[in-house]
Amino acid sequence: MIDLPIRDDLRGLSPYGAPQLDVPVRLNTNENSYPVPDEVVEAIGKALQAELRDLNRYPDRDAIALRGALAEYLGHGLTTAHVWAANGSNEIQQQLLQVFAGPGRTALGFTPAYSMHPLLAVGTGTRWVDGRRDEGFGLAAEHAVAQIREHAPDLVFLCSPNNPTGTALDPAVIAAVLDAAPGMVIVDEAYAEFARPGTPSALEVLPGHPRLVVTRTMSKAFGFAGGRLGYLAAHPAVVDAVQLVRLPYHLSALTQAAARAALSHRAALLSTVEAIKVERDRIVSVLRDRGLTVAESDANFVLFATPDPDQKTAWRALLDRGVLVRDVGLPGWLRVTAGTPDETDAFLNAMKELDR
Ligand code: PMP
């Protein structure tokens, strides 16, 4: 090993690394299993073609047209000034940490939650505090508030619906956190489009909460993970603040054009959401009928207790049957993405063999 002068706080850490294995059934990164529909492929192709001659020029640094289209999609009276976009919601969250946290500041999250939140905190030199969820993966308002009082974080991460557990937060918890937090509150809503009916978005409480930021992505419901487009909605002052840390021209002209074309065909892209929810609910009910403990899901994935208390054995056995799921490091639990009916069948059949 070459001894490089890596920062002390990064030494010995592992990078984010969901396995990218070439197996028949890939249900480990909560992608949308449905390929981009032909009409959208064609529209994106045309939009990219139209950009090519101008690639000698830098793209629109402020991505105005794209932000307008995203604001229109979100509704809730939001405008271009309330929305900011970047290469995935990971980059959005990194920018938020850079501008509102960083060295000498603290971010608080409630794990198990999205594994990138602590990694992004460390990468930006932010002290990470783990607030922990309860045994059943719930988050009570009193616990969240007590953690905030104890640590006075500059930034709080909430994740709703929560990855990897799947369940959306009670709006009362978000309200209590907003009341108690001395700094910024990020609600990561990467899976919002899959929530069960009656689950409100934190977008509803943006008016009157200038320190609330809701992050979203086109990677999941839109089936646009390869396009890398994430965004936030917040008070326009938050969007202005993020300008201090964003790289100039961070969103390429090709990304902006492809995302705009995808948004203008959003009905076709989002048409898979209902079918995916059906598969998610089928996974939950079949596994429960077989006697397994399964978390409630408002997302496009399901967290389930494995028959064998060592989840690594079950993960390997599923992989041996051509089904890749996610070991999120929770002893006795695995996470499976809801995809097509055929993928659900393959997963459920492989699970049946594990029971024997
Ligand atoms: N937030 C959550 C909760 C996620 O699960 C993911 C993707 N796994 C992301 C954010 C990041 O998605 P992207 O960078 O593709 O927008």
Residues whose N, C-alpha, C, O or C-beta is under 5 A from the ligand:
A	BS01	PMP	T29 N87 G88 S89 N90 Y114 N163 D188 A190 T217 S219 L229 G230
